[in-house]
Amino acid sequence: MVYVAQGAKTYFQGLSADAYMRAIVPVAGNREIVTYGASLGGYCAIYFGSHVDARIVALSPNNRMHPIRGAVFDYRHTASLFDMPRSSISPVIAYDPWHAEDADFVDGWARPAYPDAQFVHVPITGHKTARKLQDAGRLKSLVFDAFAGRDIAPEIRVFEDGSPDACLLAFRQAARAKDKAAMADTTAALIASMPSAQALKAAWKAAAQLGRRDLRIEILRVIETAGMQDQKHAQHILASARAAGLTAS
């Protein structure tokens, strides 16, 4: 095993593909190379793994300083995967498709070059897909299956039916489909599940769009009952409620 680290805030730009290959290829010899990482490490698993024909396993791959993100940074890697070697082995890329930043990076950078990759959706995990998989006891099996080249389910859910995360997923699906009846039902279910203040903020916006004063009042009651008043997203809701003349009572 070779651990590859970076200097603070360098985004691995101090490590060239040539330097990586000079370090890794002699150590690997005739053995298969596997690159694995999460977040910026997921980006590196894809980028460097592509140069050494590796079996790539990337979780929530992202690089905020990549040119595709419009960042102003001393970016030294080859920006496009099309302009460099690519692995002959289809990568495994697991991420939350509802996390806009990660989904945009995967779709804009990795998917075009690796259309046949195994894209594994792990919904409602945000950028912490690896941690949420680990907490649910699902990370090891995913990684071992990927290392062994076994097929992996296209979606892994790390929450139980009826949980706040399950309700949030149903809510987002209804919102994306622009189904007002389903939005009303899933918004009510989400509120009743006692979710995070951030999820309540999304429900608040939906309730306003639906003209459901009753749902907004119920959100205020949840904030009061759960003692969320000091949380950032709850404070946004409470400010909006004051402007609209709404109270929990």
NORURPE-V274389 format. One record per residue. N is the residue number from 1. RES is the residue in three letters. PHI is phi as a letter, one per 20 degrees, with the letter a starting at -180 (none if undefined). OMEGA is omega in radians with two decimals (* if undefined). NEAR is the number of other C-alpha atoms within 10 Angstrom. Layout:
N RES PHI OMEGA NEAR
N RES PHI OMEGA NEAR
This chain:
1 MET none 3.09 8
2 VAL c 3.12 9
3 TYR e -3.12 6
4 VAL d -3.11 11
5 ALA d -3.10 10
6 GLN c 2.96 12
7 GLY f -3.09 10
8 ALA g 3.04 7
9 LYS l 3.08 8
10 THR e -3.14 13
11 TYR l 3.09 22
12 PHE m -3.12 20
13 GLN f 3.08 16
14 GLY e 3.13 14
15 LEU d 3.13 17
16 SER e 3.10 14
17 ALA f 3.13 19
18 ASP f 3.13 11
19 ALA f 3.11 10
20 TYR f -3.11 15
21 MET f 3.13 15
22 ARG f -3.13 11
23 ALA e -2.97 12
24 ILE e -3.01 14
25 VAL g 3.11 13
26 PRO f 3.13 9
27 VAL f -3.09 13
28 ALA f -3.10 13
29 GLY m 3.14 9
30 ASN e -3.11 8
31 ARG f 3.08 8
32 GLU f 3.10 10
33 ILE d 3.07 19
34 VAL d 3.05 17
35 THR d -3.02 25
36 TYR b 3.08 23
37 GLY a 3.14 19
38 ALA c 3.14 23
39 SER m 3.08 21
40 LEU f 3.06 17
41 GLY f 3.07 23
42 GLY f 3.04 22
43 TYR g -3.12 27
44 CYS f 3.11 23
45 ALA g 3.13 24
46 ILE f -3.04 27
47 TYR f -3.09 24
48 PHE f 3.12 23
49 GLY f 3.12 25
50 SER f -3.10 22
51 HIS f -3.07 17
52 VAL d 3.10 21
53 ASP l -3.05 18
54 ALA e 2.88 22
55 ARG e -2.97 25
56 ILE d 3.04 27
57 VAL c -3.05 26
58 ALA c 3.11 28
59 LEU d -3.13 28
60 SER l -3.10 31
61 PRO f -3.14 26
62 ASN a 3.01 25
63 ASN b -3.05 21
64 ARG f -3.14 16
65 MET e 3.13 17
66 HIS f 3.13 22
67 PRO g 3.14 15
68 ILE f 3.12 14
69 ARG e -3.14 15
70 GLY m -3.10 9
71 ALA f 3.02 12
72 VAL e -3.00 9
73 PHE b 3.10 13
74 ASP f -3.06 13
75 TYR e -3.02 16
76 ARG d 3.12 13
77 HIS f 3.01 15
78 THR f -3.00 14
79 ALA f -3.07 14
80 SER e 3.08 16
81 LEU f 3.12 18
82 PHE f -3.07 13
83 ASP e -3.10 9
84 MET b 3.09 13
85 PRO f 3.05 14
86 ARG c -3.12 20
87 SER f 3.08 19
88 SER e -3.14 12
89 ILE d -3.13 15
90 SER f 3.14 19
91 PRO f 2.94 26
92 VAL d -3.10 26
93 ILE c -3.11 23
94 ALA d -3.10 26
95 TYR a 3.10 29
96 ASP e -3.11 23
97 PRO f 3.12 22
98 TRP e 3.06 19
99 HIS e -2.94 16
100 ALA g -3.07 12
101 GLU f 3.14 17
102 ASP f -3.13 22
103 ALA f 3.13 19
104 ASP f -3.13 17
105 PHE f 3.11 20
106 VAL f -3.09 21
107 ASP f -3.09 13
108 GLY e -3.04 14
109 TRP d -3.01 21
110 ALA e -3.02 22
111 ARG f -3.13 17
112 PRO g -3.11 14
113 ALA e -3.12 15
114 TYR c -3.09 20
115 PRO f -3.12 12
116 ASP e 3.09 12
117 ALA f 2.99 16
118 GLN e 3.10 19
119 PHE e -3.07 22
120 VAL d 3.12 19
121 HIS e 3.08 21
122 VAL c -2.94 23
123 PRO f 3.06 22
124 ILE m 3.04 23
125 THR d -3.13 22
126 GLY m 3.13 18
127 HIS e -3.07 23
128 LYS d -3.10 17
129 THR g -3.11 23
130 ALA f -3.13 22
131 ARG f -3.13 15
132 LYS f 3.07 19
133 LEU f 3.13 20
134 GLN f -3.14 15
135 ASP f -3.13 11
136 ALA e -3.13 12
137 GLY m -3.07 12
138 ARG d -3.05 16
139 LEU f -3.07 16
140 LYS g -3.10 11
141 SER f 3.10 13
142 LEU f -3.09 22
143 VAL f -3.13 17
144 PHE f 3.09 11
145 ASP f 3.13 14
146 ALA f 3.13 22
147 PHE f -3.10 17
148 ALA e 3.14 10
149 GLY m 3.13 14
150 ARG e 3.08 10
151 ASP f -3.13 11
152 ILE c 3.13 16
153 ALA g -3.11 11
154 PRO f 3.08 11
155 GLU b 3.06 14
156 ILE c 3.10 17
157 ARG d -3.07 17
158 VAL d -3.14 20
159 PHE c -3.13 16
160 GLU e 3.05 10
161 ASP g 3.13 10
162 GLY n 3.12 12
163 SER f 3.09 15
164 PRO g -3.14 21
165 ASP f 3.09 22
166 ALA f 3.11 19
167 CYS f 3.13 24
168 LEU f 3.11 26
169 LEU f 3.13 17
170 ALA f 3.11 19
171 PHE f -3.12 25
172 ARG f 3.11 18
173 GLN f 3.11 16
174 ALA f 3.13 19
175 ALA f 3.14 17
176 ARG f 3.13 10
177 ALA f -3.12 11
178 LYS l 3.11 11
179 ASP e -3.02 11
180 LYS f 3.13 14
181 ALA f 3.12 11
182 ALA f 3.11 16
183 MET f 3.13 23
184 ALA f -3.12 21
185 ASP f -3.08 13
186 THR f 3.06 22
187 THR f 3.11 29
188 ALA f 3.14 20
189 ALA f 3.13 21
190 LEU f 3.13 27
191 ILE f -3.10 25
192 ALA f -3.10 15
193 SER f -3.13 17
194 MET l -3.09 18
195 PRO e 3.10 20
196 SER f 3.10 19
197 ALA f 3.12 22
198 GLN f 3.09 15
199 ALA f 3.10 20
200 LEU f 3.11 24
201 LYS f 3.08 19
202 ALA f 3.11 17
203 ALA f 3.11 27
204 TRP f 3.13 27
205 LYS f -3.14 15
206 ALA f -3.14 20
207 ALA f 3.10 21
208 ALA f 3.14 13
209 GLN f -3.13 10
210 LEU e -3.09 15
211 GLY m -3.08 12
212 ARG e 3.10 13
213 ARG g -3.11 13
214 ASP f 3.13 12
215 LEU f 3.12 21
216 ARG f 3.08 25
217 ILE f 3.13 18
218 GLU f 3.08 18
219 ILE f 3.11 28
220 LEU f 3.10 24
221 ARG f 3.11 16
222 VAL f 3.12 20
223 ILE g -3.13 25
224 GLU f -3.10 13
225 THR f -3.09 12
226 ALA e 3.14 13
227 GLY m -3.09 11
228 MET e -2.95 16
229 GLN g -3.07 17
230 ASP e -3.13 9
231 GLN e -3.02 13
232 LYS g -3.07 13
233 HIS f 3.10 17
234 ALA f 3.12 24
235 GLN f 3.07 16
236 HIS f 3.13 15
237 ILE f -3.09 23
238 LEU f 3.09 20
239 ALA f 3.11 12
240 SER f 3.14 14
241 ALA f 3.12 17
242 ARG f 3.13 10
243 ALA f -3.13 9
244 ALA e -3.14 9
245 GLY m -3.13 8
246 LEU d 3.06 15
247 THR c -3.13 14
248 ALA f -3.09 16
249 SER e * 7
